Amino acid sequence: MLLIAVALFAAVQSASADQTLTRSKNVYLLDGDSLVVQSDHNSLQQVFIEGNFSATNITKPAHYPGDHFELQASNPGTYQLRLFFDYASDYKVYVVAKSVEAELGNTTAYYLSAGPFELDVNATFTAPTEPTATIPTTVSPWDSFVGWIGKFGEAFPLWVKVLYLVLGLQFFGVGGLWIRRETRRKESSAQRLDIGDKAYLWLDITYKFLVAAFLAIVAIMFGELLILFILQFMFLVSLQLLSLWDLFVIGFAAGAIIIAYLSRFILERAFDLKPMEDE
């Protein structure tokens, strides 16, 4: 009985050793990609392929057993591959999905200590998806101008905007009433104000408005600077004395005054116009 048990055990071991190990793998590629199966030894014994070979390119070893096999398809389709390996010692098998755009792709490796190995690969080639064409959005010059004005306005503190708004309503409201009154007075005395006179008067009001706003901004900032100076040097409070925003506001206000003054000066010299109170 002992001899029979030993013989049965040896027969089972021999049958399991002769059984071929099988693995399956699904690979998805794009048209033009390549499926590469290679080994680190000449272990590739046989290859079986099923599919449409009208648009394929097969790279195979010059003789079997070999170590490299490659399948490339330029049209969509599905290919079933059965690859048989065998080697006396340990070896490795690699399955590489190589893309056209890259030298290397997704790699799967198999290690075998020795013996036969069957690899079944289901390779599916699909057409690449076309990128959707994006229609460029056209921006009108008016939208660009409005956006630029909005970003430019963000450079001014809120109190500067309120100051310009209040002084602007006051100067242009009172100035408009004054120009209307002077227009009526001139018409009653047989002297009419033409378009040039009215333009000069409005420019003069704008110049005075900008000067008043500039003086108010400088006075407020000087008061702020004085308070911060006292807090810092008398109460040892660490504060920033003057920010770049303040310098930008002062520079902008001064530049607007210079532009308004030069415009008024040019009108005064070119058309001999003078303020009403100087006549």
Summary of the structure (lengths in Angstrom):
residues: 279
radius of gyration: 45.0
end to end distance: 142.0
largest distance: 146.4
contacts: 711
relative contact order: 0.10
helix: 47%
strand: 26%
